[in-house]
Amino acid sequence: MNSKMRKLLLVGFTVVLSLSLLVTGCSDDSTDDGPGNGTTVNVAQPTWDTGWFQTEVFIQALEKLGYDVKDPITLDNPVFYNAIATGDVDFWADGWFPLHNQYLSIIEGKGEVVGEFAMGGALQGYLIDKATSEQYGITSIEDFKDPEIAALFDTDNDDKANMVACPPGWGCEAVILHQMEAYGLNDYINATQAAYNTAMADVVARYNAGEPVFFYTWTPNWTVNELVPGEDVVWLEVPFSTLPADQSDLEDETFVANLVGKAGAAEPFNMGWPANNIQVVANSAFLNANPAAAYILKNLQIPLEDIFAQNYEMFQGENRPEDIVQDANEWIAANQTLFDSWIQGAIDAAS
């Protein structure tokens, strides 16, 4: 990862409510007499850059309908959900559910989870490199209670394994902290809460140097293109299901059948995390006042494998604002008939 991308990511993690020029909806195909003509749309994007591509596709669809879409602001989860409730932001395309259930009370009566952008396809869990897993028989995160196993992943000589976790403010942070406590692993694992992509770039470098690596990740994400489960790394099982109180009713849903790249032979495999839906979260007043935009937010979908591919290109260096816009342009062109059907549906919804 080049130094420019690292700087952009670090800014993204620290900015709370400032305009971000990282991704801009700058399609030249806006419609002056479309149903959105005269209406301004305020968009947010998350501090994790794996969602910026889909945000740009939504932006270009809305611009096609004549909406004036402002440059996205980059927000942490709690700030975003509060901004939806106040109407300062109209939508974002990165609601993760059930991971973000803890924020639903903030938007109750003011915002909505809409559409089926990516249903049940977002997996999460803990991984280590395949070579170390096979050499030492590591199949579960509980294996780290063995000091000799933990020492294999100790990068700062404190007698604990170092695991790349989630930065403060991310939904996954609460789950990881809960699970480390519940599994009794705090004495054996340091859950590193640094800028995620920067930390993962170091993981990739260590892996390429033949060193053991240990990290949390999710899909879609560039990490599973760079370190492929089953080839380079393996998913670790958890000893039992346990989730924070806002997700405790989903503890029976953390098992995944026929998981590709799992360590060991358990079937189904307990990843410790329920599969997530990635959905749009929007301000209710905005949806009610803009049926054309509401149609797009509820119906536009991008296959997970396309997001995987774009995220990997970002990691390879195509991470400039214009690269993301171009990626969206190319995806729309490759799916023009489908895209046009969404635009027509939105026009019909507004008529």
ChimeraX attribute file (.defattr): number of C-alpha atoms within 10 A of each C-alpha:
attribute: neighborCount
match mode: 1-to-1
recipient: residues
	/A:1	17
	/A:2	12
	/A:3	9
	/A:4	11
	/A:5	18
	/A:6	17
	/A:7	11
	/A:8	15
	/A:9	19
	/A:10	16
	/A:11	15
	/A:12	23
	/A:13	21
	/A:14	14
	/A:15	15
	/A:16	17
	/A:17	14
	/A:18	12
	/A:19	14
	/A:20	18
	/A:21	11
	/A:22	20
	/A:23	24
	/A:24	21
	/A:25	24
	/A:26	17
	/A:27	18
	/A:28	9
	/A:29	12
	/A:30	19
	/A:31	15
	/A:32	15
	/A:33	11
	/A:34	18
	/A:35	23
	/A:36	26
	/A:37	16
	/A:38	12
	/A:39	12
	/A:40	13
	/A:41	21
	/A:42	16
	/A:43	24
	/A:44	27
	/A:45	29
	/A:46	23
	/A:47	26
	/A:48	20
	/A:49	20
	/A:50	22
	/A:51	20
	/A:52	27
	/A:53	27
	/A:54	24
	/A:55	26
	/A:56	28
	/A:57	25
	/A:58	22
	/A:59	28
	/A:60	25
	/A:61	25
	/A:62	28
	/A:63	25
	/A:64	22
	/A:65	25
	/A:66	21
	/A:67	25
	/A:68	20
	/A:69	20
	/A:70	16
	/A:71	21
	/A:72	27
	/A:73	25
	/A:74	29
	/A:75	26
	/A:76	22
	/A:77	21
	/A:78	16
	/A:79	15
	/A:80	27
	/A:81	27
	/A:82	17
	/A:83	21
	/A:84	26
	/A:85	23
	/A:86	15
	/A:87	18
	/A:88	15
	/A:89	21
	/A:90	23
	/A:91	30
	/A:92	28
	/A:93	27
	/A:94	24
	/A:95	25
	/A:96	21
	/A:97	21
	/A:98	18
	/A:99	24
	/A:100	19
	/A:101	14
	/A:102	16
	/A:103	18
	/A:104	17
	/A:105	12
	/A:106	17
	/A:107	21
	/A:108	11
	/A:109	12
	/A:110	18
	/A:111	26
	/A:112	19
	/A:113	21
	/A:114	19
	/A:115	20
	/A:116	16
	/A:117	23
	/A:118	20
	/A:119	16
	/A:120	13
	/A:121	15
	/A:122	18
	/A:123	18
	/A:124	20
	/A:125	22
	/A:126	23
	/A:127	27
	/A:128	26
	/A:129	23
	/A:130	24
	/A:131	18
	/A:132	19
	/A:133	21
	/A:134	13
	/A:135	8
	/A:136	12
	/A:137	13
	/A:138	21
	/A:139	23
	/A:140	19
	/A:141	20
	/A:142	18
	/A:143	20
	/A:144	21
	/A:145	18
	/A:146	10
	/A:147	14
	/A:148	14
	/A:149	19
	/A:150	19
	/A:151	18
	/A:152	19
	/A:153	22
	/A:154	20
	/A:155	14
	/A:156	10
	/A:157	10
	/A:158	12
	/A:159	18
	/A:160	25
	/A:161	29
	/A:162	23
	/A:163	23
	/A:164	25
	/A:165	24
	/A:166	24
	/A:167	18
	/A:168	15
	/A:169	15
	/A:170	18
	/A:171	21
	/A:172	22
	/A:173	16
	/A:174	16
	/A:175	20
	/A:176	21
	/A:177	17
	/A:178	15
	/A:179	19
	/A:180	18
	/A:181	12
	/A:182	14
	/A:183	16
	/A:184	12
	/A:185	20
	/A:186	16
	/A:187	15
	/A:188	23
	/A:189	22
	/A:190	20
	/A:191	23
	/A:192	17
	/A:193	14
	/A:194	16
	/A:195	22
	/A:196	21
	/A:197	20
	/A:198	17
	/A:199	18
	/A:200	22
	/A:201	17
	/A:202	14
	/A:203	21
	/A:204	17
	/A:205	13
	/A:206	13
	/A:207	18
	/A:208	11
	/A:209	9
	/A:210	12
	/A:211	15
	/A:212	20
	/A:213	27
	/A:214	24
	/A:215	21
	/A:216	22
	/A:217	22
	/A:218	16
	/A:219	20
	/A:220	26
	/A:221	24
	/A:222	25
	/A:223	22
	/A:224	17
	/A:225	17
	/A:226	15
	/A:227	20
	/A:228	16
	/A:229	21
	/A:230	15
	/A:231	12
	/A:232	16
	/A:233	26
	/A:234	27
	/A:235	30
	/A:236	27
	/A:237	24
	/A:238	23
	/A:239	14
	/A:240	15
	/A:241	20
	/A:242	21
	/A:243	22
	/A:244	17
	/A:245	11
	/A:246	14
	/A:247	18
	/A:248	11
	/A:249	11
	/A:250	17
	/A:251	16
	/A:252	14
	/A:253	14
	/A:254	22
	/A:255	20
	/A:256	18
	/A:257	10
	/A:258	11
	/A:259	17
	/A:260	13
	/A:261	17
	/A:262	22
	/A:263	24
	/A:264	17
	/A:265	8
	/A:266	14
	/A:267	12
	/A:268	12
	/A:269	20
	/A:270	25
	/A:271	26
	/A:272	26
	/A:273	27
	/A:274	25
	/A:275	25
	/A:276	21
	/A:277	20
	/A:278	25
	/A:279	22
	/A:280	23
	/A:281	25
	/A:282	28
	/A:283	24
	/A:284	22
	/A:285	16
	/A:286	19
	/A:287	20
	/A:288	11
	/A:289	12
	/A:290	17
	/A:291	19
	/A:292	26
	/A:293	26
	/A:294	21
	/A:295	22
	/A:296	24
	/A:297	28
	/A:298	18
	/A:299	15
	/A:300	21
	/A:301	20
	/A:302	15
	/A:303	11
	/A:304	17
	/A:305	12
	/A:306	14
	/A:307	20
	/A:308	18
	/A:309	14
	/A:310	24
	/A:311	25
	/A:312	21
	/A:313	17
	/A:314	20
	/A:315	20
	/A:316	13
	/A:317	13
	/A:318	17
	/A:319	22
	/A:320	15
	/A:321	17
	/A:322	15
	/A:323	16
	/A:324	26
	/A:325	23
	/A:326	17
	/A:327	20
	/A:328	24
	/A:329	17
	/A:330	12
	/A:331	17
	/A:332	18
	/A:333	12
	/A:334	11
	/A:335	12
	/A:336	13
	/A:337	11
	/A:338	14
	/A:339	19
	/A:340	14
	/A:341	12
	/A:342	20
	/A:343	21
	/A:344	16
	/A:345	15
	/A:346	26
	/A:347	19
	/A:348	13
	/A:349	16
	/A:350	17
	/A:351	8
